[in-house]
Amino acid sequence: MGKRSLSKYESEDFNVWPSFTDLMSNAFMIISLFLLLALFKSLFLKYTADATELNLNQAQSLVQRLRQEIADMQTQIGQKTNQVRELKGENAAVQGEFDSLQEKYALSQSEFNNLQNEFEQRDNQVSELEAEVQRLKLAPPVVVIQDSGEYKFASGSAKLPKALREYIETKLVDKIEKITSERDIYVVEIIGHTDGQVNVTKASNLDRKLEAVANGNEPVSILTPGSNADLGLMRALEVVKELKKIQKTGRLNGLEFRAYSAAQLFLPSGELASISRNPNASRRRIEIRFSPLGKAETIR
């Protein structure tokens, strides 16, 4: 039997199959590619989702931590606010105490200034008193022999009473030596004071006889006072003569003695006496004063 030959259409159908196969292969490859892409996309999306979830969890943790920190900070702010309120209260109290102390300080400062002023015044007073004491220490005392008792002169007479002579020889010499040895004193002044009684004796002869008596050539008894001034000078001169007689024995060395009269002019206080012609024993006295011998200045 002879071989049947294929028809034209059968031959063309037979040739389509490879193309179909190629088409299917290409389609399979394309689908596989899409599936692979879908798989990759799914994996990428899953990775992205996991990363996003992780980031979200981290973000939530961060948010929670930040919220906790904010809560802690709010708590600290509340505590600090309370502390600030307490400090403000304490500051107000301290300010009150400071103001009170400042007022007290102002009062204390005023009191201190007053006390300081008072202290300065007292210090000035002390300085003045010290200066006065120093002056008194430097100023020699005035020895006063009252014309009374055993030391009383006879009325109108300059003769030394026995008791007064003994006092001069024993106690007065020691006193003069002590006073002059403590200071630079060279002159001892003897001043006779009387009261205001009027002298009614004979006329004075002092102008003619005074130098002879002062030099020791004549006794004081030859003198006749014509006034209280004469009588005071005669009594002072009699004391000077007695001291000079003692000086010849070796005592009272280096001293000069001078006799003066103040008559009835001065009271024992040093004030000028008022007019009084009555007897007054408190005004009758012999004063012994001490002074350094200064340089004389002559006025012409």
Order of alpha helices (4+ residues) and beta strands (2+ residues): alpha-beta-alpha-alpha-beta-alpha-alpha-beta-beta
